[in-house]
Amino acid sequence: MTVSYRQPGVVLTDRRFTVPLDHDNPSGETIELYAREAVASDKSGQDLPWLLYLQGGPGFGANRFIGKQAWLGRALEDYRVLLLDQRGTGHSTPVNRQTLPLRGGPAAQAGHLTRFRADSIVRDCEAIRPEVTGGAPWTVLGQSFGGFCTVAYLSTAPEGLDTALITGGLPSLDAHADDVYRAAYPRIERKVAAHYARYPQDVERARRIADHLLAHDVVLPNGYRFTVEAFQSLGIMLGGGEGSHRLHHLLEDAFVRTPAGPELSDAFQEQAQGLLSYAGHPLYALVHEAIYGQDARPTAWSAERVRAEFPRFDAAKTLAGDEPLLFTGETIHPWMFDNDPALRPLRETAELLAARTDWTPLYDPARLAVNEVPVAAAVYHDDMYVDTAHALTTARTVRGLRTWVTDEFEHDGLRAGGPRVLDRLLALVRDEV
């Protein structure tokens, strides 16, 4: 049963699909996928081509727009849009600390989670495409991890694609997770330096908060253990266009005077726990490094191991001297499964995933080299989340792929500059520029 309703300028329809949990066993267990169909109100009766949107992440449901926000308004000029909650996210059959015990113990849970990478997401898309489009190929717009999924789509089922549009999401085709993070930490350091250049007063503020956390056991109201490493991880905000400003506002009034001396304010702690908790998107923490697994080598907490190669990120050593504290970025660490109440029950499951040695390839360079699907990709110069050099190497591997390399936007350019970004990519695939 489908339900349609309206927002300003848009007709929305809730769509639900049933797909195999394991596509290699189509007669086995099934899961549900949820997607929201969007069409411009004045075009709701027209036979329009379809655009499938694949959200960034992993672990996030599709954007919940109101009306024609961001890039959606531009897309609705040409397409009927399907905003898919990828398996395990949003309204699709959820995967979290509450549902995973239904699978059994940690080993069974870890095995279950191997089915939530780009390869399974692509097969989901192909499973629902005949029902949505009547079998016609569709355009896919992949943001960040959604772009990784789009490259996997081009590798395994290009016949399902009319056009592929990628924003901030061209993955390395063969890099191990260690290579990804070894390239990431210097980029993160540059973003932190740029933040302090913009807000020099934050140098002392960040050092003071870190010093307090090293000296005190702080537990946030939701039960999150707020360690100095957790504080540093708030640097993930620096990869977005407004992230530096948001971090600055967070640091402005962190302390309050109390009878016992200065303490972190309730307001600061409330904001921090909302930014740190993975309760709303646990898959991000669980399978983040697994999206880079493509061979017999385990990921083995890659971001944590590689961080040791960059001692400037060690908070205790920094505070012993006079250097600015370095924040970290898009990295997942084992301590998160100790600190976060939403992740604690899944610590052993995460350890088993990190030790796994039977990852299968997600991309097919040979097939990409003879690609015939029109592809355009926005590559954000010095993107904190996706290495530009890796992205451009992949761009050269995919036959016919056209890039737009820009420093006008950060990684969230599709949100911040939606119509302009989408216009540029559509012009590239249509040979208008």
Secondary structure, DSSP 8 states (H G I E B T S, - for coil): --EEEEETTEEEEEEEEEEESSTTSTTS-EEEEEEEEEEEGGGTTS---EEEEE-STTT-------SSTTTHHHHTTT-EEEEEE-TBSTTSSB-STTTGGGG-SHHHHHHHHTTSSHHHHHHHHHHHHHHHHTT--EEEEEETHHHHHHHHHHHH-GGGEEEEEEES----SS--HHHHHHHHHHHHHHHHHHHHHH-THHHHHHHHHHHHHHHS--B-TTS-B--HHHHHGGGGGGGSTTHHHHHHHHHHT-EEEETTEEEE-HHHHHHHHHHH--TT-HHHHHHTGGGG--SSS---SHHHHHHTT-GGG-HHHHHHTT-------S---TTHHHH-TTTGGGHHHHHHHHT---------HHHHHT--S-EEEEEETT-SSS-HHHHHHHHHHSTT-EEEEESSS-TTHHHHTHHHHHHHHHHHHTT--
